[in-house]
Amino acid sequence: MTKNLFKGLSVLLLGFMFSCDNTTADPINNTLNNPGGSGSSGGSTPTITGPRILHKIVANNETAEEFVTTGNILQKAIYKEDSGPNSFLIGNVTYTSGKISRVKVGQEVNGTTPANNLGYDFIITYDSSGKISYTTCVATLGTLTTYNSEYTYTYDGSGKMTKIVEKKKNGVDYTHFTNYNLTNTGDNITKVVMESGLTSNSGVPDMTSVLTSTFNFTAYDSKINPYTTLPKTFFVMWSLLHPLNFSLLSNNNLTNYNIQYQSTPTVNVGLTYLYDSMNYPISDQSQVKKYVYKAL
């Protein structure tokens, strides 16, 4: 398996599972469905009225995402895979001088790393103003390095990320490129256009070979996106593997989107939420997906 599979339509659906179908056990501050303010069925979880951090997302009473944190420091992100009941993608986070400097993503099956582990190791560099300026990624399959990628970042005058350029290498030669073109509306990302194609050995893009995927994030609510309680740098790296998740970098919660791959028909997907008194989502309206927080 290669990273190209992650960028295919099947993995876009996997990204959809991660970003849209996951939530937590029993919602905290569920004043609509639990007027007493208790977050758990046993009534032992206190209401959070101050700072908080996203802890879990539970779907159909099963944890689909878990964020291991100490205070407001993210140490590890755990995502359940559909391939088996004990199969997970694990994102381990390393810090240097208080900033995320490395995100290493790998597989875990039945508590161990499989022999054919699909891994990505991102090393992150910042500019003098603290924005991500350069990233490298080593992709591996088991013990074999499959390719290396280099990423550069562009921002507008207000500091919002507008473009990420990936150049992929096989050995010393460049082979492929991907442009991630981001449209920002206010504090939300409303469109991501991915342009992928071949390069010369020196890294010059061949724009005649381009394949395009467009992610239209057409509507947001006015409430607080729970992922903004976690470090944004992690979700930039995660979005490079699952581009649908660029919406997690927005300040508000996505309520409608569609995906266009080349000339394939688009299908609009609507998302719904229930909120607590502090304007955080605690579930979708069906209460199949739930969000769990920890107080800070």
C-alpha positions as CSV (number, residue, x, y, z in Angstrom):
1,M,0.0,0.0,0.0
2,T,1.3,3.5,-0.8
3,K,0.3,7.0,0.1
4,N,-1.5,7.3,-3.3
5,L,-4.0,4.9,-1.9
6,F,-4.6,7.4,1.0
7,K,-5.4,10.0,-1.7
8,G,-7.7,7.8,-3.7
9,L,-11.5,7.9,-3.3
10,S,-11.6,4.9,-1.0
11,V,-9.4,6.7,1.5
12,L,-11.4,9.9,1.2
13,L,-14.3,7.8,2.5
14,L,-12.0,6.7,5.3
15,G,-11.2,10.3,6.0
16,F,-14.9,11.0,6.1
17,M,-15.3,8.3,8.7
18,F,-12.6,9.9,10.8
19,S,-13.9,13.5,10.6
20,C,-17.6,13.0,10.4
21,D,-18.7,9.8,11.9
22,N,-16.7,9.7,15.1
23,T,-17.6,10.9,18.6
24,T,-17.5,10.0,22.3
25,A,-19.2,8.1,25.0
26,D,-21.5,10.3,27.0
27,P,-21.5,14.0,26.2
28,I,-20.6,16.5,28.8
29,N,-22.8,19.6,29.3
30,N,-25.7,18.0,27.5
31,T,-28.2,20.4,28.9
32,L,-30.6,19.7,26.1
33,N,-30.8,15.9,26.6
34,N,-29.6,15.8,30.2
35,P,-30.9,18.9,32.0
36,G,-29.1,18.0,35.2
37,G,-25.8,18.8,33.5
38,S,-24.2,15.4,34.2
39,G,-22.2,14.1,31.4
40,S,-22.4,10.4,32.1
41,S,-25.2,7.9,32.6
42,G,-24.0,7.5,36.1
43,G,-24.2,11.2,36.8
44,S,-20.6,11.4,38.0
45,T,-19.1,13.6,35.3
46,P,-19.2,17.3,36.2
47,T,-20.2,20.0,33.9
48,I,-17.3,21.8,32.2
49,T,-17.8,25.6,32.1
50,G,-14.2,26.7,31.6
51,P,-11.4,25.6,29.4
52,R,-11.5,22.1,28.0
53,I,-9.8,19.8,25.5
54,L,-11.3,17.2,23.2
55,H,-10.7,13.7,24.6
56,K,-12.7,11.2,22.5
57,I,-15.2,10.9,19.7
58,V,-17.5,7.9,20.0
59,A,-19.7,6.5,17.2
60,N,-22.3,3.8,17.8
61,N,-21.0,3.4,21.4
62,E,-17.5,2.6,20.2
63,T,-14.5,5.0,20.5
64,A,-13.4,6.0,17.0
65,E,-10.9,8.7,17.9
66,E,-9.0,9.3,21.1
67,F,-6.6,12.1,22.0
68,V,-4.1,11.3,24.7
69,T,-3.2,14.6,26.5
70,T,-1.5,15.9,29.5
71,G,-3.0,19.3,30.3
72,N,-3.2,21.0,26.9
73,I,-0.3,19.0,25.4
74,L,-1.3,16.4,22.8
75,Q,0.9,13.3,23.2
76,K,-0.9,10.8,20.9
77,A,-3.9,10.5,18.6
78,I,-5.5,7.1,18.1
79,Y,-7.9,6.5,15.1
80,K,-9.8,3.2,14.7
81,E,-9.6,1.6,11.3
82,D,-12.4,-0.3,9.6
83,S,-10.2,-3.2,8.7
84,G,-10.6,-5.0,12.1
85,P,-11.9,-4.6,15.7
86,N,-8.4,-4.0,17.0
87,S,-6.8,-2.1,14.2
88,F,-5.7,1.5,14.7
89,L,-3.7,4.3,13.2
90,I,-1.5,6.0,15.9
91,G,-0.1,9.5,15.6
92,N,2.7,10.1,18.1
93,V,3.7,13.7,18.7
94,T,7.1,15.1,19.6
95,Y,7.8,18.6,20.9
96,T,10.9,20.8,20.6
97,S,10.9,24.1,22.6
98,G,7.2,23.8,23.2
99,K,6.2,23.4,19.5
100,I,5.3,20.2,17.6
101,S,8.5,19.1,15.7
102,R,7.5,15.6,14.7
103,V,4.4,13.6,14.0
104,K,4.9,9.9,13.4
105,V,1.9,7.9,12.1
106,G,1.8,4.1,12.1
107,Q,-0.5,1.1,12.3
108,E,-1.2,-1.0,15.3
109,V,-3.1,-4.3,15.1
110,N,-4.0,-6.3,18.3
111,G,-1.5,-4.2,20.3
112,T,1.5,-4.7,18.0
113,T,3.0,-3.1,14.9
114,P,2.3,-5.3,11.9
115,A,5.1,-6.5,9.6
116,N,3.7,-4.5,6.7
117,N,3.1,-1.4,8.8
118,L,2.3,1.6,6.7
119,G,4.1,4.6,8.3
120,Y,4.6,8.3,7.8
121,D,7.2,10.3,9.7
122,F,6.8,14.1,9.5
123,I,9.6,16.5,10.6
124,I,8.3,20.1,11.0
125,T,10.2,23.4,10.7
126,Y,8.8,26.8,11.6
127,D,9.6,30.3,10.4
128,S,10.6,33.2,12.7
129,S,6.9,34.1,13.3
130,G,6.0,30.6,14.4
131,K,4.2,29.4,11.2
132,I,5.0,26.1,9.6
133,S,7.4,26.8,6.8
134,Y,8.8,23.4,5.7
135,T,8.1,19.7,6.4
136,T,9.7,16.5,5.3
137,C,8.0,13.1,5.4
138,V,9.5,9.6,5.1
139,A,6.9,7.1,4.0
140,T,7.6,3.4,4.9
141,L,6.0,0.0,4.3
142,G,7.4,-2.3,6.9
143,T,11.1,-1.6,7.1
144,L,11.2,-0.3,3.5
145,T,11.3,3.4,2.6
146,T,8.8,3.9,-0.2
147,Y,9.4,7.6,-0.9
148,N,10.3,10.9,0.7
149,S,8.2,14.1,0.5
150,E,9.1,17.8,1.0
151,Y,6.4,20.3,1.7
152,T,6.5,24.1,1.5
153,Y,3.8,26.5,2.8
154,T,2.4,29.8,1.7
155,Y,0.3,32.3,3.7
156,D,-1.7,35.4,3.0
157,G,-1.1,38.8,4.6
158,S,-3.3,37.9,7.6
159,G,-1.3,34.7,8.3
160,K,-3.8,32.2,6.9
161,M,-2.4,29.2,5.1
162,T,-3.3,29.4,1.4
163,K,-1.1,26.7,-0.3
164,I,1.0,23.7,0.5
165,V,3.3,22.3,-2.2
166,E,4.4,18.7,-1.9
167,K,7.3,17.3,-4.0
168,K,7.9,13.6,-3.8
169,K,11.3,11.9,-4.3
170,N,12.4,8.4,-5.1
171,G,16.0,8.3,-4.1
172,V,17.6,11.5,-5.3
173,D,15.2,12.2,-8.1
174,Y,11.8,14.0,-7.8
175,T,8.9,12.1,-9.3
176,H,5.5,13.6,-8.3
177,F,4.0,16.8,-7.0
178,T,0.7,17.7,-5.2
179,N,-0.5,21.3,-4.8
180,Y,-3.0,21.9,-2.0
181,N,-4.7,25.2,-2.8
182,L,-6.7,26.4,0.2
183,T,-9.5,29.0,0.1
184,N,-10.3,30.8,3.4
185,T,-13.5,32.6,4.2
186,G,-13.2,34.3,7.5
187,D,-11.7,31.8,9.9
188,N,-12.9,28.7,8.0
189,I,-11.4,26.8,5.1
190,T,-14.2,26.7,2.5
191,K,-12.4,24.9,-0.4
192,V,-9.3,22.7,-1.0
193,V,-8.2,22.0,-4.6
194,M,-5.6,19.3,-5.0
195,E,-3.6,19.2,-8.1
196,S,-1.4,16.1,-8.5
197,G,0.9,15.1,-11.3
198,L,4.5,14.2,-12.4
199,T,7.7,16.2,-12.1
200,S,11.0,16.2,-13.9
201,N,13.9,14.7,-12.0
202,S,14.8,18.2,-10.7
203,G,11.2,18.7,-9.4
204,V,9.7,20.9,-12.1
205,P,5.9,20.1,-12.3
206,D,4.4,18.8,-15.5
207,M,1.1,20.6,-15.5
208,T,-0.1,18.6,-18.5
209,S,-0.4,15.5,-16.3
210,V,-2.5,17.1,-13.5
211,L,-5.4,15.3,-11.9
212,T,-7.6,17.5,-9.7
213,S,-9.7,16.8,-6.6
214,T,-11.9,19.5,-5.1
215,F,-13.2,19.6,-1.6
216,N,-16.0,22.1,-1.2
217,F,-16.7,22.9,2.5
218,T,-19.9,24.8,1.7
219,A,-21.4,25.6,5.1
220,Y,-20.3,25.9,8.7
221,D,-22.2,26.6,11.9
222,S,-21.3,29.5,14.2
223,K,-20.2,27.3,17.2
224,I,-16.8,26.2,18.5
225,N,-15.0,23.5,16.5
226,P,-13.8,21.0,19.2
227,Y,-10.6,20.2,17.2
228,T,-9.5,23.7,17.8
229,T,-8.8,22.7,21.5
230,L,-6.0,20.5,20.2
231,P,-2.7,21.7,18.4
232,K,-3.4,22.8,14.8
233,T,0.0,21.6,13.6
234,F,-1.0,18.0,14.2
235,F,-4.1,18.3,12.0
236,V,-2.1,20.0,9.2
237,M,0.0,16.8,9.1
238,W,-3.1,14.6,9.4
239,S,-4.8,16.5,6.6
240,L,-1.9,15.8,4.3
241,L,-2.8,12.1,4.6
242,H,-6.6,12.6,4.6
243,P,-7.3,15.9,2.8
244,L,-11.0,16.0,3.8
245,N,-9.8,16.8,7.3
246,F,-8.6,20.2,6.3
247,S,-12.0,21.3,7.5
248,L,-10.8,20.5,11.1
249,L,-8.5,23.5,10.9
250,S,-11.5,25.8,10.7
251,N,-12.9,27.7,13.8
252,N,-16.4,26.5,13.3
253,N,-18.1,23.1,12.6
254,L,-18.6,21.9,9.0
255,T,-22.3,21.4,8.2
256,N,-22.2,20.6,4.5
257,Y,-19.6,19.5,2.0
258,N,-19.0,17.8,-1.4
259,I,-16.1,16.2,-3.2
260,Q,-15.3,16.5,-6.9
261,Y,-12.7,14.2,-8.4
262,Q,-12.0,15.1,-12.0
263,S,-15.4,15.0,-13.7
264,T,-17.2,12.6,-11.3
265,P,-20.6,13.8,-10.0
266,T,-20.6,15.5,-6.6
267,V,-22.8,14.4,-3.7
268,N,-23.6,16.9,-1.0
269,V,-23.2,15.6,2.6
270,G,-25.0,17.4,5.5
271,L,-23.8,17.2,9.1
272,T,-25.8,18.1,12.2
273,Y,-24.9,18.8,15.9
274,L,-26.3,19.3,19.3
275,Y,-24.5,21.8,21.5
276,D,-23.9,22.4,25.2
277,S,-24.5,25.8,26.9
278,M,-20.9,26.8,26.1
279,N,-21.4,26.3,22.3
280,Y,-19.4,23.1,22.0
281,P,-20.8,20.2,20.0
282,I,-21.7,17.2,22.2
283,S,-23.3,15.0,19.6
284,D,-24.9,14.8,16.2
285,Q,-28.7,15.2,16.3
286,S,-29.2,11.5,16.2
287,Q,-26.8,11.1,19.1
288,V,-25.0,8.3,17.3
289,K,-21.8,10.4,17.3
290,K,-20.8,11.9,20.6
291,Y,-18.0,14.2,21.7
292,V,-16.2,13.8,25.1
293,Y,-14.0,16.6,26.6
294,K,-11.6,16.9,29.5
295,A,-11.5,20.0,31.7
296,L,-8.2,22.0,31.7
